[in-house]
Amino acid sequence: MLKKLKWITMSILLLCLGIVGYYTYSFAQFAMTISKPKVDVTSNASQESVVKKQKPPVYELPEWEGKERVNILLLGGDGREVEDAGRSDSMLLVSIEPVTKQVHLFSILRDTYVSIPGHGKNKINAALAFGGPELSMKAVSDLVGLPVHYYYYIDLDSFIKLVDAVGGVDLEVEKDMKYLDPTDKPEYQINLKKGMQHLDGQKALQYVRFRKDAMSDFTRTERQRKFLGAVAEKLQSTSTLITLPSMLKEMAPYIQTNMSPEKMLQLAVSLHKGTGSIQTAQLPPMELLREEKIHGASVLTVNTSQLQKYVTGQLQETATDQEEQKSEQE
């Protein structure tokens, strides 16, 4: 089994972004570190000069100015070697309506069989290996029918470091979980016992990657949502808020994005001031996906037009519910 890093990692990052308005300067430093430079460099010397010139600006909590929906792809890689980025083991599309602060989290099943531009038909998680985050953005956009504006990429080991940075979480493990892979490092072996436990980074990774269930990835997604809820509660505590600047400093070396520091801060401030409803959904949904064998591989196929109608319906339904609630309050 390949080492797993699921979308839960990036969801934790999103929660952090929602409260960093308290720590403007710390977040500015964090944003400058993880933002991918938009300059051309031809030598190590020029790279060093660019880095030296980048100094954290002083912000005055700018507002998110855009009125259109913004879509962000969160990616986690499964590569074992530095030179091999591997396939994306996690893909989560975050769709934010900036006016109502409505947020949708769409977890994309990695075995979804799609057309990858320039590479024919393949599982959607192969796009990262073929063309990096940019190609993954294009493949996801073609699948769901929405423009994907930004990406965040995080590597495998960062999950452990991130959970440790928040001090771990207390969680009820619903059953014994065990899976030993002789090709993996000891810290990636799964061996958890049923019951209430304090999960540090390594144990949390075991919990969210276990999939030896009858429904495999589907039940794993449910556990990830459960874990995310526990992390969200932890992040709301006063003690966690106090340590947030140091948490961001620890996370920065492991994250890459094409979103500018200014945009990150604007979005962070916007989310900090409150969100509307937060809806989660799996793509493709169970009623639309088909399990097939293609060229000897197990894949999930879906009618793209039907899936795009489903995504549009999810966004419109939430917007309609909000309008009705607003009318009732008035």
N, C-alpha and C positions, 0 to 999 in steps of 0.2 A: 504494500500500500504506500502510495506517495504521501509525504508529509502534508498535512492539511492546514490551511489557514482560511477560515471562512469569512464571510462578509461581516460577521460580528465585530471583527477588529476595526474595520472602518466605521462601523456604526458607533463604537465607543468614541472614536475620534470626533464624529459628528456631534455627539453629546457634549464633548469638551468644548467644541466651537460655540455651542449654545450658551456657555456661561463665561467665556473669556472676556466679555465686556468689562468685567471687574479688573482685568489686568491688561490694560491697553499696551503698555510698553513691553511686557513679557511676550504678548502675542505678536507684536510687531517683529520682535527678534525671531520668534518661531516661524512666522510667515516668510521672512526674508531667507531663512535657512532652507525651507522645503520647496520654495518656488523655483521652478526650472528657469534659468536665465534665458532671456529672449535675445541674446547677442551671439554673434558668430565669433568663435575663437579658433586660432590656428596653431597655438602652441601652449605648452604648460606655462610659459612666462606670461602670455596674455591672459590665461585663465586666472593666474594669481593676481594680476593687476585688476581684473574685474571684481574678484572677491574682496580685495582691499578697499575698493571704492564703494562697496555696498555697506551702507551704515543704516541701522534701523531708524526710520523717520519718526518724528513725534506726531501722533495722530490726535485728532479731537473728536473721536467717536463718530465717523461719518456714517450717514444713512445709506442703505442700499438704494440706489437710484433707479434701477431697472424696474419696469412695470410688467415685463413679459416673464412667463414661467422660466425658471432656470433648472437645467438638468445636469447632474453630476454623476459620473461613473466612478464607483469605488472598486478598486482591483486589489486582489491579493495573489502573489505569484507562488508557484510551487517548485521553482527551480532548485536543484541541489547544488549547482556550481555557479560561481560568479559569472562565467561567460555564457551560462545557459539560463535565460530568464524563465524558461519553462512555460507551461500553460497556466492560465489564470484559474486558481482553485476557488476563487470567490469573485462574484460579480454582483454588485448591488447598484441599482439605479435610484438615485435620490432626486425626486422632482419637487421643487419648491415654488409655490405661488407667492411671490413677494408681497402682494397687497394684503391678502387674507392670512398669510403665514401658514397656509395649508401645506402639509408635507406628506408625500407618498414615498414609501420605501418598497421598491420592487426587487426581490431577490430573483436572479436569473439562473435557472438550472444549467449547470456547466455542460451537460451532455446534449443540450438543445442543438439540433442539426440545422445549420443555416448556410447561406452563401456568404463566403468571406471574400471581399473584393480582391481580385488578383490571385486567389488561391482555391477557387472552386468551392465545393461543398465539404463541410467538416463540422466537428463540434465547435460551438462558439468559443469555448475556452482556448482553442488553438490560435485564435487571433492574436493573443499576446505574444506567443512564440514567433509567429510569422511577421508581425509588424509593430510590436510594442503597444503601448497604451493608445496611441493614435488610431491604429487599425481596430483595436477593440472598441473604441468609441464609434467608429464607422459601422462595424458589424452590429452593435447594439442598436444604433440609430435606425439602421435598415430593418431590424427585426421589430422594434416597437413602434416605429413611425413617429418618433420624437427627435428633435435635434439634441445632440449631446454636446454641451458647451465646455465642460471641464472634466478632468479626471484626477483622482488621487490614487497613487500606487504605494503599496506597503509590502515589505518582504516578510517571510515566514517568521523569523526569530523575533520580530517586533511584537507579535502577539503576546509572547511571554513577558517581554519587557514592559509592555503597556499595562497588562493586568497587574504586574508587580508594582508599577508606578502608582496605581490607585490603591495599593494595599490589599489586593485580592478581594474576594466577595464570599459571603456566606450563602450557601445554596443547598437545597434538598436534592440529592442525587436519587433519582427515582428507581434505579435498579443497579445491580452489579454490572460493570462494563469492563470487558477485558478483550484486548486484541494485541498480540505481540508480532511484530514484523522484524525478522532477523536482519533486514537490510537497513533499518533505521537506527538512529542513535538511541541510547537508553532513555533520554529525556522525552522521546516521542512515543514510547510504548504506552499503551492504554491499560490501566489497571486501577479502577475506581470501585469503591464499595458503596452499597446502597445506604442512604441516610443523610442527615444534615452534616455538611462539611464546610470548612473554610478552604476555598479554592485559590491557591496562588497561581502564578502564571502557567507553570507546567501542568498542574492539575486541571486548570481551566481549559487549556489546549486539548487535553485528553477528552474533556466533557463535550466540547463543541465539535470535535472531529469524529467521534464515535458514530459509526453508521451500520453496525451489525444488527440491524433490525429488519423486520419483515418488509418495511417500507423504505429502508435505506436512507437516501438523502432527504426524503420527505419528512420523516420523523426527526432527522437531525436538524432541519430548519426550525421545527417547533422548539427543540431544546435551545437553539441559538436565541430565539426570541425570549425564552424564559431567562436565559443568562443575561441578555441585554437589559431586561427589566431590573434585575438585581444590580447591575452596574449603574443604571440610571438612578436608582435609589441611593446608591453609594455616593455618586457624584453630587447629589443635592445636599450632602451633609456639610456642615460648617468646616469640619476638619479637612475635608477634601478640597474645599474652595481655597483654604489657606495654602495648601501645598501645590495648587495648580501651576504656578509659574515653573517650579522645578519639574513637574510632570511634563510640561510642554518641551522643556529643554532636553529631557531624556528621549522624547518621541521624535524630535526633529531629524536626527541623522538617518532615520529609517523610512522617511516618507518623501515622495516626489509628487509634484503637481504642476499643471500648466496654468493654474489660477494665480493671478498677481497678488502680492501682499496686500495691496489696497482693497481688492475685491474680497479677499479672505476676511479682512477686518470688518468691512461693511456687512458681509453676510453674518459674521459672528455677532456683531452688535444687533443686527436685525433679529436673529434667533434668540439672543439674550433677552430682548424686550418682550418675548412671548411668541408662541406658535399657536396656530389654529389646531385643527384635528390632525393627528398623525395616523395615517392608514398604512397597513402593510399588506402585501400580496405576493404570491409566487408566480413567476412567469416561466413557462406557460402554466396556466391553471390546470388542475387535474382534468376538468371537463373538456379541455381542448387538446391536450397532449396525447400522443400515441407512442408506445414503445415498440421500436423496430430493430431489426438486425440489418445493417448495411455494411457490406464488405467485411463481414465477420465481427463488426463492432456493435455493441448495444448503444442505441441513440434514442433521443426523444424528438419526434417530428411534430410540426404544428403548421396549420394553415396560417400564413403570415397575415393575410387580410383580416381573418377572424380574430387573431391575436391583437392586431392594432385597434380593431373596434372594441375589444375588451378593455384595453388600456385607456382609450378615450372615454369609454363608459365609466371606468373607475374614477377618472378625474372629474368628469361632469357630474356624476352622482354625488360626490362629496361636496362639490360647489353648490349643487341644488339644495342639499341638506343644510348647508350653512345659511343659504338665503332664507330658507323656511324658518330656521331657528331665529334668525335676525328679525323676521317679520313678526313672529310670535312674541318676541321680547318687546317690540315696539307697540 
